[in-house]
């Protein structure tokens, strides 16, 4: 089949690679390069980089929601439109372009976790399992009938980066399987159960700030959900402090709550950095002070000498 692929993100890349290795005829559409970094140099999407490496036909466009972009997409005359982490809700005129179906790969077990951040929300919500679903796209947000799905366990210590990588690889396999079965006419669509629907809205910038009055388990899940990017953050001595890895503190006398209350340092030793929360203690395992590289909590203690009872998350950051 002729497949037009839409994707922009690093989690789109495994699907591009899987389709390029399949018997299907692939054409890739992705966003035009955008300025990035301190110098503002134009940077192509990860999808564009992969497509060039693979030698597949590539078109870089502003968006398929504009007439020029949708015209280019229609010009490829696809049988299937395959969408993975494209980041836009597609209008009906785009969904109507493929002759067989528009197919989306979503990183959850639909109808659970519809929306822009299913990987992050799965961790933040404390789920022990999630998965990948392919759907025939409709005008709603992840509401189309289910084509293929598969479940995947969530490791209690992994972050959104590692979980997303695993789901992206699973999604690539499911996408090729979905297309093969569509071509063979062996797929049976299943409508989603609206009564089971949950939602995974994009995390806002204010959601990235650690609220030390929350329980330790919730804070640890937030850190995992936002790592490696954009990373949960707090402040230390009025400057930004990003937190990439954290664990709930063990029930040891030396890691007991600080009299300073939530956000106060309960322990700062050569091996551990522990902070009091609204319920329990959180050990900061990997952090990055403003303008500095990532480092272990122990290295942070040796370099910055935080004091017992000193507060994180003050209002000067």
KOLGU-811617 format. One record per atom (N, C-alpha, C, O): residue in one letter; x, y, z. Coordinates in steps of 0.05 Angstrom, whole numbers, plus 5000, padded with zeros to 4 digits. Layout:
BEGIN
aXYZ ...
***
This chain:
BEGIN
x501749765000 x500050005000 x501750255000 x504050255009 x500650474990 x502050734992 x501350855019 x499050885026 x503450915034 x503151025061 x504351295063 x506751335057 x502751495071 x503751755078 x504051775108 x502051725123 x506351835118 x506951835147 x507152115157 x508452285145 x505752175179 x505852435192 x507052395220 x506052245236 x509252535226 x510452525252 x512552735255 x513752815235 x513052815280 x515153025285 x517152945306 x519353045306 x516252775325 x517752735350 x519652505349 x519552345330 x521452485369 x523352265370 x521851995373 x522751795364 x519452005385 x517851755388 x516451675362 x515251465360 x516651845341 x515651775315 x517651605299 x516851465281 x520151635306 x522351515290 x522151215288 x522551115265 x521651055309 x521550765305 x519450685285 x519850485270 x517250825283 x515150755263 x516250815235 x515650655216 x517651035231 x518851095205 x520750865197 x520650775174 x522450775215 x524250565209 x522850305203 x523650155184 x520750235218 x519249995213 x517849995186 x517849795172 x516650225179 x515250245154 x517250235130 x516650115109 x519550355134 x521550355113 x522550065107 x523350005085 x522549895128 x523349625125 x521149435116 x521549205111 x518649545114 x516349385107 x515949385076 x517349535062 x514149225066 x513649225037 x512049475028 x511749515004 x511049635046 x509349855039 x511050085027 x513350125034 x509750245009 x511050464996 x510750715013 x508550805017 x512950815024 x512951025045 x513651295034 x515651325019 x512151495042 x512851775038 x512451915065 x510351895078 x514452065074 x514452185101 x513952485099 x515152625084 x512052575117 x511552865119 x512152945148 x511252815167 x513653165151 x514353265177 x514653565176 x514753685155 x514853685200 x514953975202 x517654085190 x519653945191 x517554325180 x519954455170 x521854505193 x521054515216 x524454525187 x526454585208 x525754845223 x524755035211 x526254845249 x525655075266 x528255165280 x530055005285 x528455425286 x530855515301 x530955385329 x528955345342 x533355305337 x533755175362 x536555235373 x538355305358 x536755215400 x539355265413 x539955555415 x538455725406 x542255615427 x543055895432 x543556045406 x542956285405 x544555905386 x545156045361 x542756075343 x542856215323 x540555945350 x538155955333 x538455825306 x536955895287 x540255635304 x540555495278 x538155315272 x536855205291 x537455295247 x535155135239 x535754835245 x537854735237 x533854705259 x534254425266 x531854265254 x529554325260 x532454065238 x530353895228 x529153715250 x530453675271 x526753615245 x525553435265 x527153165265 x528453095246 x526953015287 x528152745287 x527152575264 x528552405254 x524652615256 x523452455234 x524852525208 x525452345192 x525452775203 x526852855179 x529652735178 x530552645157 x531052745201 x533752625202 x533652325196 x535252235181 x531752185207 x531451895203 x530751835174 x531851655162 x528951995162 x528051945135 x530451985115 x530751825097 x532052185120 x534352225102 x536351995105 x537551905086 x536751915130 x538551695135 x537651435120 x539251285110 x534951395120 x533851155108 x533451185078 x533050985064 x533651425068 x533351465039 x530551455029 x530051385006 x528551505047 x525751495038 x524951785030 x526151975038 x522751795014 x521852045004 x520852215028 x519252125044 x521852465029 x521352645052 x520252915042 x521253025023 x518153005056 x517153275050 x516953425077 x515653335096 x518253655079 x518253825103 x516254055097 x516754215079 x514154065113 x512054265108 x511354405135 x511954305156 x510154635133 x509354775157 x507354615173 x507754565197 x505154535160 x503054375172 x501154275151 x500754415131 x500054035155 x498053945135 x495354075140 x493554035124 x495054245161 x492654385165 x492354635147 x490254745144 x494554715135 x494454935116 x493954815088 x494654585082 x492654975070 x492054865043 x494454765028 x494354565014 x496754905031 x499154815016 x500054545026 x500854375011 x499954505053 x500854255064 x498954025057 x499853805050 x496354075060 x494353865054 x494453795024 x494053565017 x495053995007 x495253934978 x497653754972 x497453574956 x499853804986 x502253624983 x501553344992 x502253144979 x500153325015 x499453065025 x497552925005 x497952685000 x495553064995 x493652944976 x495152854951 x494352654938 x497153004943 x498652944919 x500152674920 x500752564900 x500652574944 x501952314947 x499952084943 x500851854941 x497352144942 x495251954938 x495551704955 x495751484945 x495551734981 x496051504999 x493651325002 x491351415001 x494151075005 x492050885014 x491550925043 x489250915052 x493750955058 x493550985087 x495151235096 x497351285087 x493951385114 x495351605128 x496051495155 x494351435171 x498651475162 x499651375187 x500651605204 x502451745195 x499651645228 x500251875244 x501351775271 x500151625286 x503851875277 x505051795303 x506352055314 x508252165302 x505352145337 x506552375351 x506952615333 x509052735332 x504852685318 x504952915301 x504353175316 x505453385309 x502653155337 x502253385354 x500153575345 x499953805356 x498453505326 x496253675317 x493753505313 x493853275306 x491353635319 x488853505313 x488253555283 x488153785275 x487853345268 x487453365239 x484553425232 x482753295243 x484153615213 x481353675205 x480253465186 x481753305176 x477653465183 x476353255166 x477553245138 x477753025127 x478153465126 x479153465098 x481853315096 x482553215075 x483453315118 x485953155118 x485352855123 x486452685110 x483552805142 x482852525148 x481552385124 x481652145122 x480352545106 x479052425082 x480952365059 x480152255039 x483452445062 x485352415040 x486052125034 x485952045010 x486651955053 x487351675046 x484951525035 x482651575044 x485451345017 x483251195004 x482250965022 x479950885019 x483850875041 x483050655058 x482550745087 x480350705097 x484450875100 x484050955127 x486251145137 x488551125128 x485551335155 x487551475170 x487951325196 x486051275211 x490451245202 x491051075225 x492951235244 x494951345236 x492251235270 x493851365290 x494951155310 x493550965317 x497451195317 x498651025339 x498651195364 x499851415365 x497151095385 x496951245410 x498151085432 x497750845434 x499751225449 x501251085470 x499751045495 x500551145517 x497450905493 x495950815517 x494050605508 x493750545484 x492650485527 x490550285521 x487950435520 x486450455540 x487250545496 x484850695493 x482350515500 x482350275494 x480350645512 x479850925515 x481151065539 x480551295544 x482950925553 x484351055575 x486551245565 x487851185545 x486851465578 x488951665573 x488851775544 x490951765530 x486551865536 x486352015511 x487752285515 x487552415536 x489152385495 x490252645497 x493252655491 x494352465481 x494452885497 x497152955488 x499352825504 x501652805494 x498852745529 x501052655546 x500352385560 x500452365584 x499752175544 x499051915557 x501351785571 x500951645591 x503851815561 x506151695574 x506651825601 x506951685622 x506752085602 x507252235627 x505052185647 x505552145671 x502552195638 x500252165656 x500051885667 x499251845690 x500851685652 x500851405662 x502651385686 x501851255706 x504951505685 x506851495707 x505751665730 x505751585753 x504851915724 x503952095744 x501551975759 x501252025783 x499851835745 x497451715758 x498051455773 x496251345785 x500551365772 x501351125787 x500350865775 x500050665789 x499950865748 x499050615735 x501350415735 x503750485733 x500650155736 x502649945735 x502949835707 x504749685701 x501049905689 x501149805662 x499750015644 x497950155652 x500750025619 x499450195598 x499650035572 x499349785573 x500050165550 x500250015525 x500250195501 x500750435503 x499550075478 x499450215453 x496950125438 x496149895439 x495650315425 x493250255410 x493450385382 x494250615380 x492650245361 x492250365335 x489250405331 x487650225337 x488550635320 x485750695316 x485350805287 x487150915275 x482850765277 x482050915253 x481251195263 x479351225279 x482651395254 x482251665264 x479551775255 x478651735233 x478251925274 x475952085267 x476452375276 x478752445282 x474352535277 x474752815283 x475252865313 x476153085320 x474752675330 x475252715359 x478052685367 x479852615351 x478652725393 x481352685403 x481652405413 x480852335435 x482852235396 x483451955403 x480851795408 x480751625426 x478751855393 x476151725398 x475451525377 x473351395379 x477051485356 x476251305334 x476251015342 x477350945363 x475050845325 x474950555332 x477650425334 x479550495319 x477950235352 x480450105357 x480949895336 x479249735328 x483449895326 x484349695306 x485949475320 x485249235318 x488149545333 x489949355346 x490949475372 x491349715373 x491349315393 x492349415418 x494149215432 x493848975427 x495949305448 x497649125464 x498349265490 x498849505491 x498549105511 x499149215538 x502149195544 x503449015533 x503049375561 x505849375569 x506049465598 x504849655607 x507549315614 x507949375642 x509649625645 x511349685628 x509249775667 x510850015673 x512749935696 x511749865718 x515249955691 x517249905712 x516950125734 x516750355727 x516850045759 x516350245780 x518550455783 x518150655797 x520850425770 x522950615772 x523550765746 x525150955746 x522250695724 x522950815698 x521551095695 x519551145708 x522751255678 x521651515673 x520251525647 x520151325632 x519151765640 x517651785615 x519351745591 x518351635570 x521851815592 x523651775570 x523951475563 x523651405539 x524551315582 x524951025577 x522350885570 x522250715553 x520150965584 x517550835578 x516650915550 x515750745535 x516951175543 x516151255516 x517751125494 x516651055473 x520351085499 x521950945479 x520950655475 x520750565452 x520250525496 x519250245494 x516550245479 x516050075462 x514750435486 x512150435473 x512450515444 x510850415427 x514350685437 x514750765409 x515550525393 x514650495370 x517350355403 x518150115389 x515849915386 x515449795365 x514349885408 x511949715406 x509949825386 x508849675369 x509550095386 x507750215368 x508550175339 x506850145321 x511150185333 x512150145306 x511349865296 x510549835273 x511749665313 x510949385306 x507949365301 x507049245282 x506349495319 x503449475317 x502549625292 x500549535279 x503849845284 x503049995261 x503449825235 x501649805219 x505649695233 x506149525209 x504149295209 x503049225188 x503649175232 x501648955234 x498849055226 x497448925212 x498149295235 x495549415228 x495349455198 x493249385186 x497449565185 x497349615157 x497149355141 x495749335122 x498749155150 x498648895136 x495848775138 x494848665118 x494548795161 x491848685164 x489748845150 x487748735140 x490149115148 x488349275132 x488449195103 x486449175089 x490849155093 x491249075065 x489948795060 x488848755039 x490148625080 x489048355076 x486048345082 x484748145076 x484948565093 x482148565099 x481348395123 x479048305125 x483248355141 x482748175164 x482348315190 x482348185211 x482148585189 x481748735214 x478848765221 x477148805203 x478248755247 x475548795256 x475649035276 x476649005298 x474549255268 x474549495284 x472649455308 x470649325307 x473449585330 x471849575355 x471449855365 x473349995370 x468949945369 x468550215380 x469550235408 x469550035423 x470450475416 x471350515443 x469050535462 x466850625456 x469550435486 x467650445508 x467850725521 x469650765537 x465950905516 x466051175526 x465951175557 x466951365569 x464650975568 x464450965597 x467150915611 x467350965635 x469150825597 x471850765608 x473850985601 x476150965609 x472951195587 x474851395578 x476051555600 x474651645618 x478751595599 x480151775617 x481851955599 x482151905575 x482952165611 x484352365595 x487152435605 x487752415629 x488852505586 x491652565592 x492452825579 x493952835560 x491453045591 x492153305579 x495153365582 x496453265600 x496153535564 x498953615565 x499553755592 x497953905602 x501853695604 x502553825629 x503354105623 x504854165604 x502354295639 x502854575636 x505554645650 x506454495667 x506754875643 x509254955656 x508954965687 x510854895701 x506655055697 x506355065726 x506254785739 x506754755763 x505554575722 x505554305733 x508354195738 x508653995751 x510354325726 x513054225728 x514454305754 x516554205761 x513254485769 x514354575795 x513654375817 x511354305820 x515654285832 x515154095854 x513754245877 x514754445886 x511554125886 x510154225909 x510954045932 x509953825934 x512654145949 x513753975971 x511653905992 x512153726009 x509354025991 x507253956010 x505753706001 x504253586017 x506253615977 x505053365967 x506453125980 x508753145990 x505152885980 x506452645991 x508952575974 x509152635951 x510852435987 x513352365974 x512852195949 x514152245928 x510952005950 x510451835927 x509551995903 x510351945880 x507852195908 x506852365886 x509152525874 x509252555849 x510952625890 x513152785880 x515052605864 x516052695842 x515552365873 x517352185858 x516052125831 x517452115811 x513452085830 x512152025804 x512252265786 x512652235762 x512052515797 x512352755780 x515052765768 x515352825744 x517152715784 x519852715773 x520252515751 x521352575730 x519152275755 x519352065734 x517852155709 x518752105686 x515452265713 x513752345690 x514952565673 x514352585649 x516652735685 x517852955670 x520752925662 x521953105652 x521852685667 x524652635661 x524852475635 x523252285631 x526652535618 x528852735621 x528153015613 x529753205619 x525953055599 x525253325591 x522253365594 x520653185587 x521353595604 x522853835611 x524153825638 x525754005645 x523553625654 x524553585682 x523053735702 x522453975699 x522353605724 x521053745747 x523153925759 x525553875757 x522254145772 x524254325783 x523254455809 x520854455815 x525154555823 x524654705848 x526654935847 x527854995827 x527055065870 x529155265872 x530955205896 x530055095916 x533455285894 x535355265917 x536855525918 x538255605899 x536655655941 x537955925944 x537156115922 x538756275912 x534556095914 x533456285895 x534056225866 x533256385849 x535355995860 x535955925833 x534755655826 x534255485843 x534255625800 x532855385790 x534555135796 x536955135794 x533154925805 x534454665809 x532654455796 x530454405805 x533554325774 x532054115761 x532653855775 x534853795784 x530553685776 x530853425789 x530153205768 x527953205757 x532053035763 x531752825742 x531152555753 x529852395741 x532152495777 x531552235790 x531152285820 x532652435832 x529152145831 x528552175859 x527351915869 x526151765854 x527651855895 x526551625907 x525351695934 x526151895947 x523351545942 x522251585969 x524451505989 x525651295986 x524851676010 x526851616030 x526151376047 x523851316052 x528151236055 x527751006073 x527051096101 x527651326109 x525850926115 x524950996143 x527250966162 x527350786179 x529151146160 x531551146177 x531451396195 x530451606186 x532351386219 x532351626236 x533751856223 x532852086227 x535951806209 x537452026197 x536052156174 x536852376165 x533952026163 x532452146141 x529652226150 x527752226134 x529352276175 x526752366186 x526152646176 x527852796166 x523652726179 x522752986170 x524253206184 x524953196208 x524953426169 x526253656181 x524353826196 x521953846188 x525153946218 x523354136232 x522554376215 x520754516222 x523854416192 x523154636175 x520654586159 x519754776145 x519554346159 x517154286145 x517654206115 x519954186108 x515554176099 x515854096071 x517754276056 x517554526057 x519554156041 x521554306026 x524154346041 x526154446029 x524254286066 x526754316082 x528554076079 x527553846078 x531054126078 x533053906075 x533153756102 x533753866123 x532653486100 x532653316123 x535353176127 x536053106149 x536853146105 x539453016106 x541153106083 x540153106060 x543653186088 x545553256067 x548253136075 x549753246091 x548752896064 x551252756071 x552852706045 x551952776023 x555052566049 x556752506025 x555452306007 x556252265984 x553352166016 x551951966000 x549052025994 x547951915975 x547752196009 x544952236005 x544152526010 x545252676026 x542052605994 x540752865998 x537752816000 x536452725981 x536652866023 x533752806029 x532253066036 x533353236050 x529753076026 x528153316030 x525453236042 x524253036033 x524553386061 x521953336074 x519653406055 x519753606041 x517553246055 x515153296039 x512753306058 x513053296082 x510353336046 x507953336062 x507453076075 x506053056096 x508652856064 x508352596076 x510752426068 x510852326045 x512652396085 x515052246079 x517352416070 x517152666071 x519452286061 x521852426053 x522552336025 x522252096018 x523652516008 x524552455981 x527552485980 x528652685988 x528952285969 x531752295964 x532252395935 x531152275917 x533852605932 x534452705906 x536952555895 x539152595906 x536552395875 x538752225865 x540352355842 x542752305839 x538952525826 x540352655804 x539052925799 x536552945796 x540653135799 x539653405796 x541453565777 x543553475770 x540453805770 x542053995754 x541554275764 x539454385759 x543454395778 x543154675786 x543054855761 x544054775739 x541855085764 x541555265741 x544255325727 x546155405740 x544355275701 x546755325685 x548855115688 x551055145677 x548354895703 x550354685707 x549454425696 x547154385688 x551354235694 x550753975684 x549253805704 x549053885728 x548153585695 x546853395713 x548953265731 x551253205723 x548153225756 x550053105776 x548452945796 x546052985799 x549852775810 x548552625831 x547852805855 x549053015858 x545952705872 x545352855896 x547752885914 x548153095926 x549452675915 x551852695932 x553752905922 x554953055937 x554152925895 x555853125883 x554753405888 x556253595893 x552153435887 x550853685893 x551553775922 x552154005927 x551353585940 x551853645968 x554753735972 x555353935985 x556653595959 x559453665962 x560053935949 x561854075959 x558654005927 x559254255913 x557854495925 x558954715925 x555454455936 x553854685945 x553454705975 x552554905985 x554154495990 x554054496019 x551354586030 x551254766047 x549154456022 x546554536034 x546554456063 x547754256071 x545054616078 x545054566107 x542454436116 x540354476103 x542554286138 x540154166149 x538054376155 x538654576168 x535654336146 x533454526150 x533254746129 x531254886128 x535354776111 x535154966090 x532954886070 x532554656065 x531555086060 x529155026045 x529655026015 x531155196004 x528254846001 x528054845972 x525254955965 x523354945981 x525055075941 x522555175932 x521755445945 x519355495948 x523755605952 x523055875962 x521856045940 x521855965917 x520956275947 x519456435927 x521256625911 x520156795897 x523756595914 x525556785899 x526456675872 x527856805857 x525556415866 x526456295841 x524656365818 x525156275795 
***
